[in-house]
Amino acid sequence: MNTGRKIHQPQRQRWCRLVLLAGLFLVGSSRATPAEGTAAERGRARDFGIVVGILSPGPANSITDVTGVKVGHVTLRQGETVRTGVTAVLPHDGNIFRAKVPAAIHVGNGFGKLAGLSQVNELGELETPVVLTNTLAVGRAVEGVVTYTLARSGNEGVHSVNAVVGETNDRWLNDIRSMPVTKEHVVQAISAASAGPAAEGCVGAGTGTVCFGFKGGIGTASRRLPGTRGGWTVGVIVQTNFGGVLQVNGAPVGRELGEYYMQTELFSQESGSCMVVVATDAPLLHRNLQRLAARALQGLTRTGGFGSNGSGDYVIAFSTFRDNRIAVTATGVQTRKELPNHELSPLFLAVVEATEEAVLNSLFRAETTRGVSGRTVEALPIQKVLEICRRYGVIGWDRRLPPGAGSAPDDSSEGHENR
């Protein structure tokens, strides 16, 4: 639950500073980069040459690169006080209750309100969309997921639904006590879910979040293994609302900017919470999805997070492998497919890299936001970050990778029948 925040600067000073930095950057680099304006203008980390890890992303570098996965958002900006929303992630576009998918949830630190956790880990399956929102909206979000599920054709006889809803506390920018999220917003987010590249930054459940003292939000990324390692895809989406000492590709950005946990009294307060949703088309069941989910937290650590006392850090992982869907009408002995343990390491690396990049994307895409009580949280100063990254030599290092690493996967990575 994040209480870190940045002190608002006068509008004129901020714009003068941004214009000056943009000019300096254009002089010092021949690389054309987006400006520090709206989310669309700011760009993603990779747009600026910040390439995380050695594995290649999927076509959209999004969780929706996992075939069948859809993401929907409802963003609530009402007056000067409401800055919140809903984000929904669907494993496939069918009736999820009647065609459940293998799933697992890993708890990094349990200071949070994640509905549905015990049944997912007891049965090893997911039967609803995954919904993210703010802390006090979990109850209404559960109601929305249940309403959506009961209304699906074929669910007329359903009398129990395990809605999976996660949260972070966006109280610093959002009037959370007004409880603006309704069950209708949740149904709307699910219904609006699309297989296109997922929107990032100040959207959906990330509208009012704060990360490393800067504006956080929603971020996503993916990794696709080369054909020699199965060609499987791992996608991640994050709701970032946690603190620590920001690192970008290993560069100590938070330290260099002088903005980090315990640096001042402002940043010494408890800050935290991050929801991570992991999707893969690899044939994994509950046990190995649990292992995959646990590795995602290493991606948070690589960005400088440390899991503070007040941080609710949860990872929800599921597999979309078609042959492993669990029919609600199934009887008798069931046959499932799963990769052997010794083939999991590439997937572990993929989820770490994708999680790290998704966090960075949430910061790079987020915009300066003013919210409740006149509080303002500044966006990550991209040009300053790039200057730091250049000094530490962590921009464009994919050009120095050995042949085959970080390149597009070969043709044999395509065409899994069960995707």
C-alpha positions as a Markdown table, in Angstrom:
| # | Residue | x | y | z |
|---|---|---|---|---|
| 1 | Met | 0.0 | 0.0 | 0.0 |
| 2 | Asn | 1.9 | 3.0 | -1.3 |
| 3 | Thr | 2.2 | 6.2 | 0.6 |
| 4 | Gly | 5.4 | 7.5 | -1.2 |
| 5 | Arg | 4.8 | 10.7 | -3.2 |
| 6 | Lys | 6.6 | 13.6 | -4.8 |
| 7 | Ile | 6.1 | 17.2 | -3.9 |
| 8 | His | 4.3 | 19.2 | -6.6 |
| 9 | Gln | 6.4 | 21.8 | -8.4 |
| 10 | Pro | 5.0 | 24.9 | -10.1 |
| 11 | Gln | 3.7 | 24.3 | -13.6 |
| 12 | Arg | 6.0 | 26.9 | -15.2 |
| 13 | Gln | 9.1 | 25.5 | -13.6 |
| 14 | Arg | 8.3 | 22.0 | -14.6 |
| 15 | Trp | 7.7 | 22.8 | -18.2 |
| 16 | Cys | 10.8 | 24.9 | -18.4 |
| 17 | Arg | 12.8 | 22.0 | -17.0 |
| 18 | Leu | 11.3 | 19.5 | -19.4 |
| 19 | Val | 12.0 | 21.7 | -22.5 |
| 20 | Leu | 15.6 | 22.2 | -21.4 |
| 21 | Leu | 16.1 | 18.5 | -20.8 |
| 22 | Ala | 14.5 | 17.6 | -24.1 |
| 23 | Gly | 16.8 | 20.0 | -25.9 |
| 24 | Leu | 19.9 | 18.6 | -24.2 |
| 25 | Phe | 18.9 | 15.1 | -25.0 |
| 26 | Leu | 18.4 | 15.8 | -28.7 |
| 27 | Val | 21.8 | 17.4 | -28.9 |
| 28 | Gly | 23.5 | 14.6 | -27.2 |
| 29 | Ser | 21.9 | 11.7 | -29.0 |
| 30 | Ser | 21.0 | 10.9 | -32.6 |
| 31 | Arg | 18.3 | 8.6 | -31.5 |
| 32 | Ala | 14.8 | 10.0 | -31.9 |
| 33 | Thr | 12.7 | 9.5 | -28.8 |
| 34 | Pro | 9.2 | 10.3 | -27.6 |
| 35 | Ala | 8.7 | 13.4 | -25.5 |
| 36 | Glu | 7.8 | 13.5 | -21.8 |
| 37 | Gly | 4.1 | 14.4 | -22.3 |
| 38 | Thr | 1.1 | 12.1 | -22.5 |
| 39 | Ala | 1.4 | 8.3 | -22.1 |
| 40 | Ala | 1.3 | 7.9 | -25.9 |
| 41 | Glu | 4.1 | 10.4 | -26.3 |
| 42 | Arg | 6.3 | 9.1 | -23.4 |
| 43 | Gly | 6.8 | 5.7 | -24.9 |
| 44 | Arg | 7.9 | 2.4 | -23.4 |
| 45 | Ala | 11.3 | 1.5 | -21.9 |
| 46 | Arg | 12.3 | -0.3 | -25.1 |
| 47 | Asp | 11.5 | 2.7 | -27.2 |
| 48 | Phe | 14.4 | 4.5 | -25.6 |
| 49 | Gly | 16.9 | 1.6 | -26.1 |
| 50 | Ile | 16.4 | 0.1 | -22.7 |
| 51 | Val | 16.5 | -3.6 | -23.5 |
| 52 | Val | 15.9 | -5.8 | -20.5 |
| 53 | Gly | 17.6 | -9.2 | -20.5 |
| 54 | Ile | 18.5 | -11.5 | -23.3 |
| 55 | Leu | 15.3 | -13.1 | -24.4 |
| 56 | Ser | 13.1 | -11.8 | -27.2 |
| 57 | Pro | 9.7 | -10.2 | -26.5 |
| 58 | Gly | 6.6 | -11.4 | -28.4 |
| 59 | Pro | 5.2 | -9.3 | -31.2 |
| 60 | Ala | 3.4 | -6.7 | -29.0 |
| 61 | Asn | 5.7 | -7.2 | -25.9 |
| 62 | Ser | 2.4 | -7.7 | -24.0 |
| 63 | Ile | 0.7 | -10.3 | -21.9 |
| 64 | Thr | -1.7 | -10.6 | -24.9 |
| 65 | Asp | 1.1 | -12.2 | -26.9 |
| 66 | Val | 0.0 | -15.4 | -25.1 |
| 67 | Thr | -2.7 | -16.6 | -27.5 |
| 68 | Gly | -6.2 | -16.2 | -26.2 |
| 69 | Val | -5.3 | -13.7 | -23.4 |
| 70 | Lys | -7.3 | -10.5 | -23.3 |
| 71 | Val | -7.1 | -7.4 | -21.2 |
| 72 | Gly | -9.7 | -4.7 | -20.5 |
| 73 | His | -9.6 | -1.5 | -18.5 |
| 74 | Val | -12.1 | 0.9 | -17.0 |
| 75 | Thr | -10.5 | 4.2 | -15.9 |
| 76 | Leu | -12.2 | 6.4 | -13.4 |
| 77 | Arg | -11.2 | 10.1 | -13.3 |
| 78 | Gln | -14.0 | 12.1 | -11.6 |
| 79 | Gly | -13.5 | 15.7 | -10.6 |
| 80 | Glu | -10.4 | 16.4 | -8.6 |
| 81 | Thr | -10.7 | 13.4 | -6.2 |
| 82 | Val | -11.3 | 10.1 | -8.0 |
| 83 | Arg | -8.3 | 8.5 | -9.6 |
| 84 | Thr | -8.8 | 4.7 | -9.7 |
| 85 | Gly | -10.2 | 2.0 | -12.0 |
| 86 | Val | -10.5 | -1.7 | -12.9 |
| 87 | Thr | -8.2 | -4.0 | -15.0 |
| 88 | Ala | -9.4 | -7.4 | -16.1 |
| 89 | Val | -7.3 | -10.2 | -17.5 |
| 90 | Leu | -9.0 | -13.2 | -19.3 |
| 91 | Pro | -7.2 | -16.4 | -20.0 |
| 92 | His | -9.4 | -17.1 | -23.1 |
| 93 | Asp | -12.6 | -15.8 | -24.7 |
| 94 | Gly | -14.8 | -18.7 | -23.9 |
| 95 | Asn | -16.8 | -19.5 | -20.8 |
| 96 | Ile | -14.0 | -19.7 | -18.2 |
| 97 | Phe | -16.1 | -21.2 | -15.6 |
| 98 | Arg | -16.9 | -24.2 | -17.8 |
| 99 | Ala | -13.4 | -24.4 | -19.3 |
| 100 | Lys | -11.2 | -23.6 | -16.3 |
| 101 | Val | -7.4 | -23.2 | -16.7 |
| 102 | Pro | -4.6 | -24.5 | -14.5 |
| 103 | Ala | -3.4 | -21.8 | -12.1 |
| 104 | Ala | -1.5 | -21.0 | -9.0 |
| 105 | Ile | -1.0 | -18.0 | -6.7 |
| 106 | His | 2.3 | -17.1 | -5.0 |
| 107 | Val | 2.3 | -14.8 | -1.9 |
| 108 | Gly | 5.5 | -12.7 | -1.7 |
| 109 | Asn | 4.1 | -10.7 | 1.3 |
| 110 | Gly | 0.6 | -11.1 | 2.4 |
| 111 | Phe | -0.3 | -7.5 | 3.4 |
| 112 | Gly | -3.1 | -7.4 | 0.9 |
| 113 | Lys | -6.7 | -8.4 | 0.1 |
| 114 | Leu | -6.6 | -11.0 | -2.6 |
| 115 | Ala | -10.0 | -12.7 | -3.0 |
| 116 | Gly | -10.0 | -16.3 | -4.3 |
| 117 | Leu | -6.5 | -17.3 | -3.3 |
| 118 | Ser | -7.3 | -20.3 | -1.2 |
| 119 | Gln | -9.5 | -22.1 | -3.7 |
| 120 | Val | -7.1 | -21.5 | -6.6 |
| 121 | Asn | -4.2 | -23.1 | -4.6 |
| 122 | Glu | -6.5 | -25.8 | -3.3 |
| 123 | Leu | -7.8 | -26.9 | -6.6 |
| 124 | Gly | -5.1 | -25.6 | -8.9 |
| 125 | Glu | -7.5 | -23.9 | -11.3 |
| 126 | Leu | -8.9 | -20.6 | -12.3 |
| 127 | Glu | -12.6 | -20.3 | -13.2 |
| 128 | Thr | -13.1 | -16.5 | -13.6 |
| 129 | Pro | -11.3 | -13.5 | -15.1 |
| 130 | Val | -8.6 | -12.0 | -12.9 |
| 131 | Val | -9.6 | -8.5 | -11.8 |
| 132 | Leu | -7.3 | -5.8 | -10.3 |
| 133 | Thr | -8.6 | -2.7 | -8.5 |
| 134 | Asn | -8.1 | -0.6 | -5.4 |
| 135 | Thr | -8.2 | -1.9 | -1.8 |
| 136 | Leu | -11.7 | -0.8 | -0.8 |
| 137 | Ala | -13.2 | -2.0 | -4.1 |
| 138 | Val | -12.4 | -5.7 | -3.7 |
| 139 | Gly | -15.9 | -6.5 | -2.4 |
| 140 | Arg | -17.6 | -4.8 | -5.3 |
| 141 | Ala | -15.2 | -6.3 | -7.8 |
| 142 | Val | -16.0 | -9.7 | -6.5 |
| 143 | Glu | -19.7 | -8.9 | -6.9 |
| 144 | Gly | -19.0 | -7.8 | -10.5 |
| 145 | Val | -17.1 | -10.9 | -11.4 |
| 146 | Val | -19.8 | -13.1 | -9.9 |
| 147 | Thr | -22.5 | -11.1 | -11.8 |
| 148 | Tyr | -20.5 | -11.5 | -15.1 |
| 149 | Thr | -20.0 | -15.2 | -14.5 |
| 150 | Leu | -23.6 | -16.0 | -13.6 |
| 151 | Ala | -24.8 | -14.2 | -16.7 |
| 152 | Arg | -22.8 | -16.3 | -19.1 |
| 153 | Ser | -24.7 | -18.7 | -21.2 |
| 154 | Gly | -24.3 | -22.2 | -19.8 |
| 155 | Asn | -24.0 | -21.1 | -16.2 |
| 156 | Glu | -27.7 | -21.1 | -15.4 |
| 157 | Gly | -27.2 | -23.8 | -12.8 |
| 158 | Val | -24.1 | -22.3 | -11.1 |
| 159 | His | -24.4 | -21.6 | -7.4 |
| 160 | Ser | -20.7 | -21.0 | -6.4 |
| 161 | Val | -18.1 | -18.8 | -8.1 |
| 162 | Asn | -14.5 | -18.3 | -7.0 |
| 163 | Ala | -13.9 | -14.7 | -8.1 |
| 164 | Val | -10.2 | -13.8 | -8.2 |
| 165 | Val | -9.6 | -10.1 | -7.3 |
| 166 | Gly | -6.4 | -8.4 | -6.3 |
| 167 | Glu | -5.7 | -4.8 | -5.2 |
| 168 | Thr | -3.3 | -2.1 | -4.3 |
| 169 | Asn | -4.1 | 1.0 | -2.2 |
| 170 | Asp | -4.3 | 4.1 | -4.3 |
| 171 | Arg | -5.3 | 6.4 | -1.4 |
| 172 | Trp | -2.6 | 9.1 | -2.0 |
| 173 | Leu | -4.2 | 10.2 | -5.3 |
| 174 | Asn | -7.6 | 8.7 | -5.1 |
| 175 | Asp | -10.5 | 9.4 | -2.6 |
| 176 | Ile | -10.6 | 5.7 | -1.9 |
| 177 | Arg | -13.2 | 6.1 | 0.9 |
| 178 | Ser | -15.8 | 7.4 | -1.6 |
| 179 | Met | -15.7 | 3.8 | -3.1 |
| 180 | Pro | -16.4 | 4.9 | -6.7 |
| 181 | Val | -15.9 | 1.5 | -8.3 |
| 182 | Thr | -19.1 | -0.4 | -8.9 |
| 183 | Lys | -19.9 | -3.9 | -10.0 |
| 184 | Glu | -21.0 | -2.4 | -13.3 |
| 185 | His | -17.5 | -1.0 | -13.9 |
| 186 | Val | -16.1 | -4.5 | -13.3 |
| 187 | Val | -18.4 | -6.1 | -15.8 |
| 188 | Gln | -17.6 | -3.3 | -18.3 |
| 189 | Ala | -13.8 | -3.9 | -17.9 |
| 190 | Ile | -14.3 | -7.7 | -18.5 |
| 191 | Ser | -16.6 | -7.1 | -21.5 |
| 192 | Ala | -14.2 | -4.6 | -23.0 |
| 193 | Ala | -11.2 | -7.0 | -22.9 |
| 194 | Ser | -9.2 | -7.2 | -26.1 |
| 195 | Ala | -6.5 | -9.3 | -27.5 |
| 196 | Gly | -4.7 | -6.2 | -28.8 |
| 197 | Pro | -1.7 | -4.7 | -27.0 |
| 198 | Ala | -2.7 | -3.8 | -23.4 |
| 199 | Ala | -2.9 | -0.1 | -22.5 |
| 200 | Glu | -0.3 | 1.0 | -19.9 |
| 201 | Gly | 0.4 | 3.8 | -17.5 |
| 202 | Cys | -2.4 | 5.7 | -15.8 |
| 203 | Val | -5.2 | 3.3 | -16.9 |
| 204 | Gly | -7.5 | 0.9 | -15.2 |
| 205 | Ala | -6.3 | -0.2 | -11.8 |
| 206 | Gly | -3.1 | 1.8 | -12.2 |
| 207 | Thr | -4.8 | 5.2 | -12.5 |
| 208 | Gly | -4.0 | 6.3 | -9.0 |
| 209 | Thr | -0.9 | 4.2 | -8.0 |
| 210 | Val | 2.6 | 5.4 | -7.0 |
| 211 | Cys | 5.8 | 3.5 | -7.6 |
| 212 | Phe | 9.3 | 4.4 | -6.3 |
| 213 | Gly | 7.9 | 7.8 | -5.4 |
| 214 | Phe | 6.9 | 8.5 | -9.0 |
| 215 | Lys | 3.6 | 7.9 | -10.8 |
| 216 | Gly | 3.1 | 4.1 | -11.2 |
| 217 | Gly | 0.4 | 2.3 | -13.1 |
| 218 | Ile | -0.2 | -0.7 | -15.4 |
| 219 | Gly | 2.7 | -2.2 | -17.3 |
| 220 | Thr | 3.1 | -5.3 | -19.4 |
| 221 | Ala | 5.8 | -7.2 | -21.3 |
| 222 | Ser | 6.4 | -10.7 | -22.7 |
| 223 | Arg | 9.1 | -13.1 | -23.7 |
| 224 | Arg | 9.1 | -15.8 | -26.3 |
| 225 | Leu | 11.5 | -18.7 | -26.0 |
| 226 | Pro | 13.4 | -19.8 | -29.1 |
| 227 | Gly | 12.1 | -22.9 | -30.9 |
| 228 | Thr | 15.0 | -25.0 | -29.5 |
| 229 | Arg | 13.6 | -24.3 | -26.1 |
| 230 | Gly | 10.0 | -25.0 | -26.9 |
| 231 | Gly | 8.9 | -21.7 | -28.4 |
| 232 | Trp | 6.6 | -21.0 | -25.5 |
| 233 | Thr | 5.5 | -17.5 | -24.6 |
| 234 | Val | 5.3 | -15.9 | -21.1 |
| 235 | Gly | 3.4 | -12.7 | -20.6 |
| 236 | Val | 3.2 | -10.4 | -17.6 |
| 237 | Ile | 1.0 | -7.5 | -16.5 |
| 238 | Val | 1.7 | -5.5 | -13.3 |
| 239 | Gln | -0.2 | -3.0 | -11.2 |
| 240 | Thr | 2.7 | -1.1 | -9.6 |
| 241 | Asn | 2.3 | 0.7 | -6.3 |
| 242 | Phe | 5.4 | -0.1 | -4.3 |
| 243 | Gly | 8.7 | 1.5 | -3.1 |
| 244 | Gly | 12.4 | 0.9 | -2.9 |
| 245 | Val | 15.5 | 2.2 | -4.7 |
| 246 | Leu | 14.7 | 2.3 | -8.4 |
| 247 | Gln | 17.1 | 0.5 | -10.8 |
| 248 | Val | 16.7 | 0.6 | -14.6 |
| 249 | Asn | 18.6 | -2.2 | -16.3 |
| 250 | Gly | 21.0 | -2.2 | -13.4 |
| 251 | Ala | 21.7 | 1.5 | -13.3 |
| 252 | Pro | 21.1 | 3.0 | -9.8 |
| 253 | Val | 18.5 | 5.6 | -11.1 |
| 254 | Gly | 16.8 | 6.2 | -7.7 |
| 255 | Arg | 20.1 | 6.8 | -6.0 |
| 256 | Glu | 21.3 | 9.2 | -8.8 |
| 257 | Leu | 18.0 | 11.1 | -8.8 |
| 258 | Gly | 18.1 | 11.3 | -5.0 |
| 259 | Glu | 14.6 | 9.8 | -4.7 |
| 260 | Tyr | 14.4 | 6.6 | -2.8 |
| 261 | Tyr | 13.1 | 4.8 | 0.3 |
| 262 | Met | 14.3 | 6.3 | 3.6 |
| 263 | Gln | 16.2 | 9.1 | 1.7 |
| 264 | Thr | 14.0 | 11.7 | 3.5 |
| 265 | Glu | 11.2 | 11.5 | 6.0 |
| 266 | Leu | 8.8 | 11.6 | 3.1 |
| 267 | Phe | 10.2 | 8.4 | 1.7 |
| 268 | Ser | 10.8 | 6.6 | 5.0 |
| 269 | Gln | 7.1 | 5.7 | 5.3 |
| 270 | Glu | 5.9 | 2.3 | 4.5 |
| 271 | Ser | 5.3 | 1.9 | 0.8 |
| 272 | Gly | 4.3 | -1.1 | -1.2 |
| 273 | Ser | 2.0 | -3.4 | -3.0 |
| 274 | Cys | 2.3 | -4.9 | -6.5 |
| 275 | Met | -0.1 | -7.3 | -8.3 |
| 276 | Val | 1.5 | -9.4 | -11.0 |
| 277 | Val | -0.5 | -11.6 | -13.4 |
| 278 | Val | 1.5 | -14.1 | -15.4 |
| 279 | Ala | 0.2 | -16.0 | -18.4 |
| 280 | Thr | 1.9 | -18.7 | -20.5 |
| 281 | Asp | 0.9 | -21.1 | -23.2 |
| 282 | Ala | 3.4 | -23.7 | -21.9 |
| 283 | Pro | 1.8 | -26.9 | -20.6 |
| 284 | Leu | 2.2 | -26.3 | -16.9 |
| 285 | Leu | 0.0 | -27.5 | -14.0 |
| 286 | His | -0.4 | -26.0 | -10.5 |
| 287 | Arg | 2.9 | -27.1 | -9.0 |
| 288 | Asn | 5.1 | -25.7 | -11.8 |
| 289 | Leu | 2.8 | -22.6 | -12.2 |
| 290 | Gln | 3.5 | -22.0 | -8.5 |
| 291 | Arg | 7.2 | -22.2 | -9.2 |
| 292 | Leu | 6.9 | -19.8 | -12.2 |
| 293 | Ala | 4.9 | -17.3 | -10.1 |
| 294 | Ala | 7.6 | -17.3 | -7.4 |
| 295 | Arg | 10.2 | -16.3 | -9.9 |
| 296 | Ala | 8.3 | -13.3 | -11.0 |
| 297 | Leu | 9.1 | -11.6 | -7.7 |
| 298 | Gln | 12.8 | -11.6 | -8.7 |
| 299 | Gly | 11.8 | -9.3 | -11.5 |
| 300 | Leu | 10.4 | -6.8 | -8.9 |
| 301 | Thr | 13.7 | -7.1 | -7.0 |
| 302 | Arg | 15.7 | -6.3 | -10.2 |
| 303 | Thr | 13.8 | -3.0 | -10.4 |
| 304 | Gly | 14.8 | -2.1 | -6.8 |
| 305 | Gly | 11.7 | -3.3 | -4.9 |
| 306 | Phe | 12.3 | -5.2 | -1.6 |
| 307 | Gly | 8.9 | -6.2 | -0.3 |
| 308 | Ser | 8.4 | -3.8 | 2.6 |
| 309 | Asn | 6.3 | -4.7 | 5.6 |
| 310 | Gly | 3.3 | -2.9 | 4.2 |
| 311 | Ser | 3.6 | -4.3 | 0.8 |
| 312 | Gly | 1.0 | -6.8 | -0.6 |
| 313 | Asp | 2.9 | -8.6 | -3.3 |
| 314 | Tyr | 1.0 | -11.4 | -5.1 |
| 315 | Val | 1.6 | -13.3 | -8.3 |
| 316 | Ile | -1.3 | -15.0 | -10.1 |
| 317 | Ala | -0.1 | -17.4 | -12.8 |
| 318 | Phe | -2.1 | -19.5 | -15.3 |
| 319 | Ser | -1.5 | -21.6 | -18.4 |
| 320 | Thr | -3.6 | -21.4 | -21.5 |
| 321 | Phe | -2.5 | -24.7 | -23.0 |
| 322 | Arg | -5.7 | -25.9 | -24.6 |
| 323 | Asp | -5.4 | -29.6 | -23.8 |
| 324 | Asn | -5.2 | -28.8 | -20.1 |
| 325 | Arg | -8.4 | -26.9 | -19.8 |
| 326 | Ile | -10.6 | -28.4 | -17.1 |
| 327 | Ala | -14.2 | -29.0 | -18.1 |
| 328 | Val | -16.7 | -28.5 | -15.4 |
| 329 | Thr | -18.5 | -31.6 | -16.6 |
| 330 | Ala | -15.4 | -33.8 | -16.6 |
| 331 | Thr | -15.6 | -37.2 | -14.9 |
| 332 | Gly | -13.3 | -40.2 | -14.5 |
| 333 | Val | -9.6 | -40.2 | -14.9 |
| 334 | Gln | -8.2 | -37.1 | -16.5 |
| 335 | Thr | -5.1 | -36.8 | -18.7 |
| 336 | Arg | -2.9 | -33.7 | -18.5 |
| 337 | Lys | 0.3 | -32.7 | -20.2 |
| 338 | Glu | 3.2 | -30.9 | -18.4 |
| 339 | Leu | 6.8 | -30.0 | -19.2 |
| 340 | Pro | 9.4 | -31.9 | -17.2 |
| 341 | Asn | 11.1 | -30.0 | -14.4 |
| 342 | His | 14.4 | -29.7 | -16.3 |
| 343 | Glu | 12.7 | -27.7 | -19.0 |
| 344 | Leu | 11.4 | -25.0 | -16.7 |
| 345 | Ser | 14.6 | -22.8 | -16.4 |
| 346 | Pro | 14.1 | -20.9 | -19.6 |
| 347 | Leu | 10.5 | -20.1 | -18.5 |
| 348 | Phe | 11.8 | -18.9 | -15.2 |
| 349 | Leu | 14.2 | -16.5 | -16.9 |
| 350 | Ala | 11.4 | -15.4 | -19.2 |
| 351 | Val | 9.1 | -14.5 | -16.3 |
| 352 | Val | 11.8 | -12.6 | -14.5 |
| 353 | Glu | 12.7 | -10.5 | -17.5 |
| 354 | Ala | 9.1 | -9.8 | -18.5 |
| 355 | Thr | 8.2 | -8.8 | -14.9 |
| 356 | Glu | 11.2 | -6.4 | -14.7 |
| 357 | Glu | 10.3 | -4.8 | -18.1 |
| 358 | Ala | 6.6 | -4.6 | -17.2 |
| 359 | Val | 7.4 | -2.5 | -14.1 |
| 360 | Leu | 9.6 | -0.2 | -16.1 |
| 361 | Asn | 6.9 | 0.2 | -18.7 |
| 362 | Ser | 4.4 | 1.1 | -16.0 |
| 363 | Leu | 6.7 | 4.0 | -15.0 |
| 364 | Phe | 7.7 | 5.1 | -18.4 |
| 365 | Arg | 4.1 | 5.3 | -19.7 |
| 366 | Ala | 2.6 | 6.9 | -16.6 |
| 367 | Glu | 1.9 | 10.6 | -16.6 |
| 368 | Thr | 2.1 | 13.3 | -13.9 |
| 369 | Thr | -1.2 | 13.0 | -12.0 |
| 370 | Arg | -3.0 | 15.4 | -9.7 |
| 371 | Gly | -5.6 | 13.9 | -7.3 |
| 372 | Val | -7.3 | 14.1 | -4.0 |
| 373 | Ser | -6.4 | 17.0 | -1.6 |
| 374 | Gly | -4.5 | 18.7 | -4.4 |
| 375 | Arg | -1.7 | 16.1 | -4.2 |
| 376 | Thr | 0.5 | 15.7 | -7.3 |
| 377 | Val | 2.7 | 12.7 | -8.2 |
| 378 | Glu | 5.3 | 13.5 | -10.9 |
| 379 | Ala | 5.9 | 11.1 | -13.7 |
| 380 | Leu | 9.3 | 9.5 | -14.0 |
| 381 | Pro | 11.7 | 12.1 | -15.6 |
| 382 | Ile | 12.6 | 10.1 | -18.6 |
| 383 | Gln | 15.3 | 12.3 | -20.0 |
| 384 | Lys | 17.1 | 12.4 | -16.6 |
| 385 | Val | 16.8 | 8.6 | -16.5 |
| 386 | Leu | 18.3 | 8.2 | -19.9 |
| 387 | Glu | 21.2 | 10.4 | -19.0 |
| 388 | Ile | 21.9 | 8.2 | -16.0 |
| 389 | Cys | 21.5 | 5.0 | -18.1 |
| 390 | Arg | 24.0 | 6.3 | -20.7 |
| 391 | Arg | 26.5 | 7.0 | -18.0 |
| 392 | Tyr | 26.2 | 3.5 | -16.7 |
| 393 | Gly | 26.3 | 2.0 | -20.3 |
| 394 | Val | 22.9 | 0.2 | -20.0 |
| 395 | Ile | 21.2 | 1.5 | -23.2 |
| 396 | Gly | 21.3 | -0.5 | -26.4 |
| 397 | Trp | 23.2 | -3.4 | -24.9 |
| 398 | Asp | 21.2 | -5.8 | -27.0 |
| 399 | Arg | 23.6 | -4.8 | -29.9 |
| 400 | Arg | 26.4 | -6.3 | -27.9 |
| 401 | Leu | 24.7 | -9.6 | -27.2 |
| 402 | Pro | 26.1 | -12.8 | -28.8 |
| 403 | Pro | 24.5 | -14.0 | -32.0 |
| 404 | Gly | 21.0 | -15.4 | -31.5 |
| 405 | Ala | 20.5 | -13.8 | -28.1 |
| 406 | Gly | 17.8 | -11.2 | -28.0 |
| 407 | Ser | 16.9 | -11.8 | -31.6 |
| 408 | Ala | 13.6 | -12.9 | -33.1 |
| 409 | Pro | 12.7 | -16.5 | -32.4 |
| 410 | Asp | 13.2 | -19.0 | -35.2 |
| 411 | Asp | 10.4 | -20.4 | -37.3 |
| 412 | Ser | 10.2 | -23.5 | -35.1 |
| 413 | Ser | 8.9 | -21.5 | -32.2 |
| 414 | Glu | 5.5 | -21.0 | -34.0 |
| 415 | Gly | 2.6 | -23.2 | -34.5 |
| 416 | His | 1.9 | -25.0 | -31.2 |
| 417 | Glu | -1.5 | -26.7 | -31.8 |
| 418 | Asn | -2.6 | -26.1 | -28.3 |
| 419 | Arg | -2.1 | -22.4 | -28.2 |
